[in-house]
Amino acid sequence: MKNIKWILMVYAILAAVSLGTIGIAIGERNTVGTVLAFILFAIVMGLGFKTKRKMRENGQL
């Protein structure tokens, strides 16, 4: 098994938590919470993809 890239693992966990938060906010019929959780999800996913691209360009993946 290869080494775990911990920063990518953190981004994946944060993305999963934000998706769960979206579901909870929808269940509670909280529009503001849903929008904020979706924005958080988009930011986390964007940072994850950006970090992965930089790691790939530097030969770390």
BELTA-V905263 format. One record per backbone hydrogen bond with DSSP energy under -0.5 kcal/mol. NH is the residue of the N-H (numbers start at 1). CO is the residue of the C=O. Records with the same first field share a line. If there is no record, write none. Layout:
NH->CO ; CO
This chain:
6->4
9->5
10->6
11->7
12->8
13->9
14->10
15->11
16->12
17->13
18->14
19->15
20->16
21->17
22->18
23->19
24->20
25->21
26->22
27->23
28->24
29->26
30->25
31->29
34->30
35->31
36->32
37->33
38->34
39->35
40->36
41->37
42->38
43->39
44->40
45->41
46->42
47->43
48->44
49->45
50->46
51->47
52->48
53->49
54->50
55->51
56->52
57->53
58->54
59->56
60->55
61->55
